[in-house]
Amino acid sequence: MKVSQIKKFVSDINSIERSNAQHVLSEIYTEDIVFTDPIKTINGLENLTKYFEGLYTSLTSCNFTLKSHTPNSHEHSIEWLMRFQHKKIASNKMIEIDGASFIEFKDNKVCSHRDYYDLGALVYEHIPVLGSIIKKVRNAI
């Protein structure tokens, strides 16, 4: 997989909206995709499409910036910055989260995708009481 193909992968991910999720995801992922993030593991393209459609119901915007990419034969690690706005998180303010993905390709499509990011920074820190507790714990360490 060349850098240009990884950039296309990120570009395709950035083009996802609720209305086109099924089409875009079918271009990116195999039917038997295994997608894992800190929230859950999803098996199969149909289930992944439903997951993304649900996520994009409340997203106002979401964009990924590729920071680095390390290729191996069929596996790739991608470091990224996600900027997003969510109707139910932080009063729809822009949030930035650093993360990484490990993706594996089969027949030029992604068959395995594992995301790593700080779920606390993504969600929990933006819940009024819980957020202040988490921030105090982070500052105490």
N, C-alpha and C positions, 0 to 999 in steps of 0.2 A: 504494500500500500504506500503510495507516494504522498508527500506533504500536500500536494494539490487535491488528492482524494480525501484526505482528512479535512482540509479546508472546505471541500464540498459537503462532507458529512456535517460539519458545524453549520454551514450555510443552510443546508436542508433542515436541520433541527430548528434554526432560527426562523424558518418560513412556516412552521407549524402554527395553525390556528385551529380553533374548535371546528370550523367549517371544512377544513381540508385535512384534518388529522389522519383519517383513514388512508387517503391517497398518498400523502407524504410518507407516513410510516411504512406503507407497503413498498415504497421505493427504497427505503433505508434498511429495513429489517427482514429477516427470513420469517417464514410462517411459524417456525419453532423457536423464535427468540426467547431467551431467558434474560429478563431485565431486573436488576436488583438495585435498590437505592436504600437509604437509611430507614425508609418507611415500610417497604415491602418488597417481596419478590413476585414477579409476574411471569407466567409461562404462556407463551403463544401470542401471536400478532393480534388476534381478536381481543384478547384481554388487555393487551397493552394499549390498543386503540381506545377502548372504553376508559382506561385509566387516564390517558392523555386528554380525552374529551372532557372528562370530569374535572381535571386540573384546569383546563383552559376556560371553563365556565366562569371562574372567578378571577382569572388573570386579566389585568388591564394591559400589561406588556411583559414580555420576557425575551431576553437577548443574551446570547453567550458570546464571549470573546475568547478566542484561542490564545493561550499564553505560551504553551509549549507542547511538543509532541515527541514521543519517543517510540519509534517503531521496532518491533521484533517481527519474526517471520509472518505470523498471522495475528498476533496480539499487539495492541497499541495502547500506550498510556497517553492520556490527554489531560493537560492542566488547563483549567478554564476559570473565567470570571463570569458569574451570572448576575445580571441586573434584572430585577423584576418588580412589578407592582401587582398587588393582590387586594381585591376589594375587602377581604376580611382580615388582613394582616397589616398592622402599622398604619391604619387609616389610609391605605392605598398609596403610601409614600414609597419612593424608590428604595429598594434594598439591594445591597451588593453582597454576594457570597462567593468565596473562592472554593473551588472543588476540583476533583479529578475523576476521570472515567477510565476504565479499562475495557476496551472493546476487542472483540475477536470477530474476524470475517470468515465467511464461507461463501464461495461463489459470488464475490464482490458485494455481499450484503452482510450486515451485522447479525451474528447469531448469538452473541453473548455481550451484554452491556451491564457493567457494574459501576454505579456512581458512588463517590465518597464526598461528603460535605458535612459541615457542622449543622446538624438539625436544630440545635439550640439557637444558633445565630439566624437560622432560616425562619423558625416559627416561635419557639418558646420564649425568646428574649422580647418578643413583641406582644406577649400576653401581659396585661397590666401588672398584676401582683407577682406572678411567676417570673416575668422578665426582670424585675428589679432584684429578685433573689438570685437569679442566675448571674446577673452582672456583678453582684456583690461577691459571689463565690469566685467568679473569674478573676476579679481584682484582688482577692485574698490569696490566690495561689501564686 
